[in-house]
Amino acid sequence: MVKKSINTLDLIELKEFLDRKVEEFNTSNFIADDPISIVHQFTKKEDIEIVGFLVATIAWGNRRSIITSAKKLVQIMGNDPYEFVMNYNSDKLEGINFVHRTFNTIDLDFFFRALQNIYQNERIEKAFSPHPSVFGTTGRIIQFRKRFLETPHESRSEKHLSNPEKGSAAKRIQMYLRWMIRKDANNVDFGIWKNIPSSELSIPLDVHTANISRKLGLITRTQTDGKALEELMGYLRSFDPVDPAKYDYALFGLGAIEKF
């Protein structure tokens, strides 16, 4: 496929259009109907990190069903996520049947144990160390995935940690990193991680943001994968090199809410 370029005037107009949509959707009103609402129930940094990671992990499908499952996760952790993880053993899930799509109790047990292993040795932010050759959060996800999978686990659980090395856009974990890193004046994203710059962030590319991006000419690739994300982020970083992930609100809002 020959890539169709967008001329400078169209890019300027498109940037202005998306900036307006960011202002429209990146507000506190966004929180109530989004899975991030569950994370906003907590104020302790470690609780936010743990709940955010688990909620992002199951964030596929209908937003309402994600929120329902996320509430069950919080209940399982006794509304005290960090304390639960640090004192976790597999017996705590005895008699509990958690299922969200293909993520089940076996996977949840592994995730609790892997989080415990990380927190016993370092902060989770440090587990997202820079990659020697892959830029930004995509490289950090590769490094984190290797660290997370050091904990013994069944092979079935690996599919719940997207692998950019196999071409994945890693939508859910990119969303988690946006929550943790992005400095949001409207307090939707948390911005509690200070050592990773927002300029590194990529948006969580899903069916809504990808389809809207194609309609706007920001993606020519038909697959919604890592290469499509790279193509899109080239434009978004040119629009705002400091905070490119803010455009997730515009693209998601146009697709999921306005049905653009």
C-alpha positions, 0 to 999 in steps of 0.5 A: 500500500502506498502511504498517502501523505497529509499536507501541512495545511491539513495537518494544522487543521487536524491538530486544531480539531483534535486539540478541541476534542481533547478539551471536550473529552479530557475532563472529570466527566470522563471518569464515571463511565470508564474503568479508571473510575475504579482506580480513582477510589484509591489515594495511596500510591501503591493501591493506585498502582496495583488496582490500575494494573489489574483493571487495565489488564482486564480492560477489553470488551464492554466498559460496563462489564470491565467495571463490574469485573474490576469491582469484584477484583477490589472486593477480592483484595478486601479494598486494601490492594497493597496490603493484600498483595504483600501478604498474598498466598494462593490459599487466599483464592480458595473457593473464589471463581473469578472470570473476565473473558479469558482471564480467570482465577489461575491468571489472577493468582499468578498476577498477585504473586508476580506483583508481590515479587516485584514489590518485595524487591523494587517499586513497580515503576522501576520494573518498567526500565528503559529498553536498550534499543526500543524507544519509549513505553513500548521498550519499557513494556518489553522489559517489564514483561520479562521481569513479570514473567520471572514468577512461576506461572502457567503458559496460558497466563502469558497471553494477558501480558501483550508482547510488543516484540511480537508486533502487539500494540499492547493497548491495555498496558499502554493505557496503564502507563498513561494513567500512571505517568501522564500529568493531567491538569484535569486529574483524570490520569494520575501522573504519580510516576515522576521518573518516566516522561510523558513524552515517551507515552503512546496511546492505547490503540484499540478498535475505536482509536484505530478506526478513527485514525484511519478515517482521519488519515493518520493510519494507513495500515490495516492491522491494529498492531505495533506498526500502526501505533508507530505510524500514528504516534509519528503524527501525534508526537508532531502535534504535541511532543510533550504530551502526545498521549492526550490525543487518546481522549480525542480519538476515543471520544470521537469513536466510542462516544460520538460514533464519528 
